């Protein structure tokens, strides 16, 4: 509002300079407008809380308008300044600033009646006598616009806060599911073995030795699963491009296992939950390539169409015969593929695996865009 008032006043004053016999008073008034605008902007930029105290701000602004009036003698600079001061009052105080605007309007009429000479041009007189009412209109318009902006900002804050709460709840649920599906189940098995250990020590030493080994191995597995869970949380940098995250995962895997990866990625920005599950599916698929495929190379592609996002991992390894039923995968101890299917379903996606002996393996994840 300060900038708008300064621009309008300086533009109108620049035109008025050519129409008056002695431009020095008008130029001095314009200098006051420019100086007070610069001072106001400097204060607001360093101390924005000043806007929360409208009375001293409007009092200082009224002094500036009075200075312009004293220098300009009731010319165009004063009228523009008065309308701008009324609009500023509407921004800071809302409809409560209408009495102040009425005061500026009364002052404008008084100045117009004093300045207008007898027998003045009717068009000039009409302009001078209708311009002051702009003070009231400017206050009302600025108050309405500011109230609408405030409501919009408050709604935006509520929407963002709601999204943050939803994201936090979703993240907690995901972590709980991860812990339940991995570490919790392992620790439960360790717990059962540990409970049976004391009684077995007395009656069945051989069994006790086996149970002790089970507890030890289970603890190691639980620790490994916990490390994998933590590593999974660190896979994705949320403030970065998802394609960059995919590239980083593939680069690290290639460095560890010495298998080259050809990347074909496009800029995509899926939701946080989708990013996480896709990263874990990619990680599991690459791990399968390293452990089972004996592949010479792998291709990873990431594309997004109008309706779907597609992540595709293909290797040129030895492949395997894919059963028609998931239960056969569980029987064959292919839990990694089952986990990938389950991860895809949690993000309303689908996973397709194509493989045959000697023809490599292709894993495709399709997620709604």
N, C-alpha and C positions, 0 to 999 in steps of 0.2 A: 504493500500500500504506500509506503514511503517513496519507493521508486516510481510508482505510477503517478503520484502527486507531483514529484519533482519533474518528471518528463512532461506532464501536461502543463505545468506552470512555466517551465523554461521554454517550451515550444510556443505557448501563447505569448509569453513575454518577448521572445525574439521577434515575433510579428509586430507586437506593440511598440518596440523600440523605433521602428520606422515611421510610426504614426504620431509620435509626440515631439514637441519642440525641443524639450530638454530630456534626453534619455538617461541622465545620470541617476535620478531617484529610482527609476525602474531597474536599472542595472544593479544598483545597490540592493534592492529588494530581491532580485534574482540571486545575487550572491548569498544573501541570508538563507534563501530556500536551499541552495546547493550545499551550503555549510551545515545547516541543521540536518539535512538528509544524510550527509556523510557522517556526521556525529552520531545520529540515531542508528545507522547501520553498524558503525563501529561498536557501539555499546551493546546492541542486540547480538552481534556475532560473538562477543566475548562473554556477555552476561545475559543469556537468553531468558533467565528467570525474571528479568525486569518486566517482561510482557505480562507477568502475573500480577503486577501492581499498576493498574490502569490510572489511578488518580494522579500520582506524581508524573506519569508519562504524559497524560493529557494536559496537565497543568503546564508542563514545560513546552508542549506543542502549542498551547494557547498563547504563551509568551512569544513564540516564534511568529505566529500569525499576527499578533499585535505589532511586532517589529516590522513585518512586511507592510502592514497597514500604515504605520507611521512613515515609512519610507516611500511607499508607492502612492499614498494619498487616496486609496480606494479604487485603484485601477484593476486591470485584469489579473495581476499577480495576487492581489489580496483575495479576489473572488475564487480563483483556482485554489489558493491555499486554504480558504475557509471550507470549500467543498471537500478537499482532501482531508482536512482535519476532522470533519464530520464522519467521513468514511473510516478513518483511523479509529475514531471513537466507537463506531459500530463494531469494528473488529475486536477491540479490546473489552468493551463493556456491553455489547449486544443492544437490545432495545432499551436498556437503562440509560443509554447515551442520547435518547431522543430529546430530553430537556436541553442538553448542551447543544445539539443540532438546532433546536429552536432558538437558542441564544445567538448562534452564528447567523441564522436566518434573519432575526430581528436586527442584528448589527449590519448585515448586508443591506437590508432595506433602508436603514438609517444612513448608511454611507452613500447609497445610491441617491437618496433624496437630497443629501448635502452636495454631492458632486455634480448632479445633473443641473446644468444651467437652465434658466428660464427660456422657453421656446426651443428646447433641444430637439434634435431629429427624432421623430416618433419611433423609428426602427431602433436607434440606439437606446432610447428610453425604455422600449419594450424589453430589450435584452437585459438592461441593467436591473429592471424590476422583476424579471422572471428568473434570473440566474440564482438569487439567494434561496429559492425553494429547493434547489438542488442539494442543499445541505441536509434537509430532512430525508429526501429520497436516497441520498448516498448513505446515510446512517442506516436506514431500514434495509437497503439492499446489501450492504456489507454485513449487517447483523445476520440476515437470513443466510447469506452465502457461508459465513463463518460457522453458523450452527450446523448447516448441512455438512460442511467439511469435518467438523468435530464428530458428528454422528458417524460419518464414513470411517474416520480414523479409529473410533472406538469399536466399530463393527470389525474392522480389519484386525485390530489387536485381539478381539475375542476369537476370531477365526484362526489366527496364528496360534493363540494359546491352546485352542481346542485341538488343532493339528499336532501340536507338540505333545499334549497329553495322550492323544491317540497313538502317536508314534512311540512314546515311552511305554505305554501299555502293551503295544504290539511287540516291542523289543523284549520286555520282560516275559511275555508269553513265549516268544521264540526261544529265549535262553532257557526257560523252564522246560520246554519241549526237548531242546538239545540235551540238557542234563538228564532228563528222564530217559531219553532214548539211548544214551551212551553210558555216562558215568554211573548213574543211579542203578541201572540194571547190573552193571559189573560189580558194584559194591554190594548189592544185595546177594549176589552169588558168593562173594567173599565172606559175607556175614554168615550165610548158611554153613559154609565150610568151617569157619572159625567156631561156630556153636557146637559142631559135632566133634571138634578136635579134642577137647578135654576128656570126654568119655572114651574116645577111640584110643587115647594114649594108654589107658589102663587095660583095655580089653583087646585091642587090635593095633599093635604097634605099626604093622605094615600099612594099614589103612590110615593111621595117624600121619605117617610120613607122606603118604599121597595127599592127604588133606592139607598138610603144611605146604607142600609144593603148590597146591591149588591156590591157597591163600597168597603165597608169594607171587605167583604168576598173575593172579587177579589184581593184586595191588599194582603190579607193573602195568597191566593193561589199563587200569583206571587212571594211573598217572599219565599214560600215553594219550588216552582219550581226552583227559583234561588239557594236555598240551595242544592237541589237535583243535579242541574247541577254542582255546585262546588264540591259536594261530589263525583259525577261521575268522575270528572277530577282527584280526588285524589285516586280513586280506585286502579289504576295500578301504580306500581313502574317500570318504563321502563327499568332500569338497572338491574332488577331482573328477575328470571325465571318466565314465565307466569303461570306455574303450581303452583308456590308459591303464586302468586296473587290470583288465584282461591281458594286455600286453605285458604288464609287470609279472603277473602270475606265470604266463608262458615263458618269459625270459628266465625267471628263477628256476623253473622246472627244467628247462633246456640246459641251463648251466650245471645243474645237479646231476642229470642223467646223461648228458652228452647227446641227446636226440634233437636234431634241428626241428624248429617249428616255423611253419609259414603262416603268417597272420594276414587276415583280410578283415579289417574292422571299419566300422562307420561310427560317427558320433551319435551316441544314444544316451538317454538319461532316464532309466527306469526308477521306480520307487525304491526306498531303502531296503524293504523286505525282499523285493525281487532281486536287487543287486546281490544281497547276501547269499540267497539260495543259488543263484546262477554261478557265483564264485565257488561255492562248495561243490556244485555239480561239475564244473570245469576242473576243479582240483581232483575230484574223485576219478573223473574220466582220464585225466592225464596220468594219475597214479596207476590206473589199470593198464594203460599203455606201457608204462615203464616196467610193471611187474609181470605182465602176461603176454604182451603182443609181439615182443622181439621185432619192433618196428624200426625201419631206417629213417622215417620221417613222419611228421604229423602236420595237419593243416587245421587251423582254428579260424572260424569266420563268425562274424557278428554283424547282423543286419536288422534294420527295422523298417517294416512296411507301414501301410496305413492302419492295419488292424493288429499285426502281430510283430513281436520281436523274436528273432531266431538266432540261437547259439548252436553252432555245428562243430563237432570235433571228429576228424577223420584220421585214421592211421593206416599205413600200408603194411601192417604186420600180418601174423599168421591167421588171425580171425578165429572163430569158433562156431559151433553149431548152436543156434539160438533156439531154446525150447519155446513152445507155443504158450505155456502157462507159467505165471510167476512162481507158483508153488514149486515147480521143478528147479527154478533158480535157487530157491531157498534150500532145497535138498542137495543141490550141487555146491552149496556154500558160496554162491555168488551174491553175498549180502550187499556189495557195493552197488550193483545195478538196482537192487530193490530200494536201497537208500536214495538213489537218484530219482527213481520213479516217485517215491514218497515226497521228496523235496519239490519236484515239479508240480505235484498235485496241491501242495500247500500254497502255491502262488497262482492257482487256477490255470496252470500250464499243463502241457503234455510232453512226454518224453518218448522218442522213438529210437530204437536200436536196430541197426541192420548189420549183420555179420555172416560170414561163411568161411569155412576153412580155406586158407590161402588167399583170401580176398580182402583182408583187413576188416576193420570195424568202424562204423559211423554212428555217432550219438548226436541226436538232434533234439533240442529243447525249444518248444514254441510257447511263448507267453503272450497273453493279450497286451497290446500296446496301450 
